[in-house]
Amino acid sequence: MATELVTYERHGHVLVIALRREDKRNAIDQELSDGIEAGLDLLEDDPDLWAGILTGTATVFSAGTDLSAGYAPKTERGGQYGIIRRPRTKPLIAAVEGVAYGGGFEIVLACDLVVASRTAAFALPEVRRGLLANCGAIFRAPRTLPLNVAREMLVTGDPVDAARLHALGVVNRLTEPGEALARARELAERICVNSPTAVAQTLQAVDRATTGDDELGWQATTDGFAAIMASEDAKEGIAAFLEKRPPQWTGR
């Protein structure tokens, strides 16, 4: 069921799931994670829905985890944010306006296709908080981006604009500001012209062919995150973020 923070709109065979926590830049807490999971449950379980779109507001997709509420919240079917580890059979398009940072970009990487406006920017700034991107970016970013670009994003935390990611093949459609959702709906309608059974089987075949090393990726992420969480830098990074001050790193 829709809430004030996550809404669902049906447009024929297409479901639009929208994050509506704009005052917090759509930072993901447990309520948003539960809302995303419920939306994906509706998409997956309703035979009359053939494609989904996940979007934010006109100004922001998501700034990632709400660190004031703890680390990436999880759900039963989807894992982190209700989507990161979720098996899906129906195509899901990310429609991005504004920033998709940290976990926000990891949500985008968990989708099948990406439509982004020229205002969109993507980043993995976890290292700036003394942390590691632990919601799939460690292996999904190198799989989706050229390896050195993925490395640069992961170790600098610097943002990359939508135009560059479009040139690199990550963004499927680049739009003018305010048009990402409309263009995503057009792309979803193009998908829905086709056999939903054929689309589902095609997506599953692609996933089987390209995600065979995910378990290794998750284990590497888990090992790296455990090492980081035992460090002083992790404590300092989070404290500095919450206290709105520059971190004082020790390298320990």
N, C-alpha and C positions, 0 to 999 in steps of 0.2 A: 504494500500500500504506500502511496506517495506521502511524503511528509513536507514540512516547510523547507527542509534542507535539500531534499532530492525529489524531483517531480518526474512524472512519466506522461508522455503524450503519444497516442497512437495516430499514425497517419497511414491508413490502409494496412499494408503488411509491414510497416516500419514502426519501430518503437524508439522514441527519443527519451533518453535518460539524462536529466540535467541537474548539475550540482548548483545549489542556490545558497551557499554560505559566503556571499560576496564580501561581507564585512570582515571576514577572516581570510580573504583571498582563497576561498574554497580549500583551506587547510583541512586535511583528512583526519577526522576523529572517529570514534566508534559509531556514532549515529550516521555519518556519511557512508562509512563502510557498510553498515547494515542496509542503508538505502540503495547503494550500488548493487549489493548482493540480491536484494529483493527485486530490483529492476531486471537483473540478469536472469533470475529465476523466472520472472514473467516472460521474458524473451525466449528462454530455452523451453519452457513448459507449455507455451501456447502454440498450437500447430498453425494458427492463422498469422503468427508473426514470423517473418522470414529474414529480417535484418534489423540491426540495432545501431543507434548512434549514441555515443557518450559525449556530452559537452558540458561546458561551464556556463558562465554568464557572458555578457558582451565585452567584459573587461578582463576576465581572468579564467583560465582553465582550472589550474590548481597549483598552489605553492608547495604542495607536498604534505608530509606528516605534520600534524599539529603537535610540535614538541612539548608544548605546555601540558598536553594530555598524555604524554608518554610516547613510546615507539610505535611503529606502524601497527595499527589495530587490525585484527584478523576476524574472519568469519568462517563458518563451518565449511561451506562449499567453495569459497573463493580464495581462502587464505588472506594475505595482506590486502587491505583496502577492499575486500570482497571480490577482487578480480584477478590478482596477480598469479595465483596458482590454479585458477578455475579452468577445467576442461570445457570447451564450448564447441557447438556444432554449427552455429549460425554466425554469419559475418557481423563484425562489430567495427564501426567507424568512429575514430576520434575526431571531433570537430573542435578546433582549438582557436580561441581568441585570447590574446594576452599571454601571460606566462604559464608555462608547464615546467615547473622546477622540481628537482628531487623526485619524490614519489609521484608528483604530477606527470613528469616525463616517463617514469616507469609505468604508469597507467597507460600512457600513450603507446609505449613499446609493447604492452600486453594486448593492444587492439590489432586488428587485421589490416586496416587502411587508415590513412591520416589525411584530413583536410584541414588546412591552416590558413589563417589570414596573414597579411603582411605585418600585422602587429604582433604576431606570435613570436615567442622566444622560448628556447628549450635549454635546460641546464641540469647538471648533476653536481650540486654544490656541497655534497656531504662532507668532502674533505675539509671544507672551510669550518665545519663544526666538529672536526676531529673524528668523523664517522666514516662509514663505508656504505655505498649504495647497496642495500641488502634486499631489494625487492625486484630482482631480476636484471638490473642494468649491467651487472658485471659480465653477463654472457649475452643478453639480448642486444645491448648497445653494439658490441663488436660484430654481432651477427647481422645487424641492420645497417650499420654505418661502416665506412672504411675503417680498418683496425686502428690506424694512427689517429684518426679523428675521434674515435671512441675513447682511446687512451687519453687524448688531450682533454676531452670533456670530463673524464673521470678524475684526472689528477690536477686539473686547474680549477674546476668548478665554474669556468667561464661560460656565459650563455652563447648560444648560436641562434641566429635568426632563422625564420621560416624559409626565407629565400634560399639560404645556403643549404638547408636540409632538403628543399625541393630539388635543387641542383644535384644533390647527392643521392636522390632517389628515395629518401625517407618519407617525404610529404608527397602524397599522390596528386593533390590539387592545391594550388596556391591561389588565394582569393583576395579581393579587396577587403578592407576592414568592415566588419559587421556582416560579411557574407558567408562565413565558414559553415554555419548550420544549414543555410539554404543550399549551398553547393553539396554538402554532405547528404542532404535529403535527395538531391538529384542523383548522386552516385548510388545511394541505397535503392532508389527506384530503378536504376539501370540494372542492379543486381536482381531485383525482384521480377524483372521481365523473364528471367530464366527459371528453370526447374529448381524448386527449393531442395529437392532430394539430390539433384546433381551438384548444386552449390555446396550443400553440406558434405557430401562425399568428397568433393574436390578439396575443400578446406581441410578435412581430416587427413586426406592423403598427403597434402602439402605439409601439414604439421608432423605427420609421422616421418616424412622424409627429411625434415629440417630441425627437429627438436630432440633427436636421439641422445644428445649429450647434456640435456637439461639436468639430469640427476648429478652429473659431475659438476655442473655449474652451481647448483644449489649447495653441494657439499663444499665447494671452494668458497662460496659466499659465507656459509655458516662458519667455516674455520677462520676466515678473515675477520668476520664480525666479532667472533668470540675473542680473538686476540686484541682487537681494538677496544672492546668493552672492558678489558682488564687494564687498560692504559689510563694514565693520568690525563693525557690529551683529550680523550673522549669526555671525561668529566668536565674539563676546562672548557671545551668547545660548547657543550650544552649550556653550562653556566653562563658563559659569555653571551651566547645568543639570547637567553632569557633575561639577562641583565642589560642587554643592549650596549655592550662594550666590546672592544677588540680583544680577541683571545691572547693569552700569554702562553705560547707553546713551550714545552720542555723537551719534547721528543721521547718522553717516557710513558 
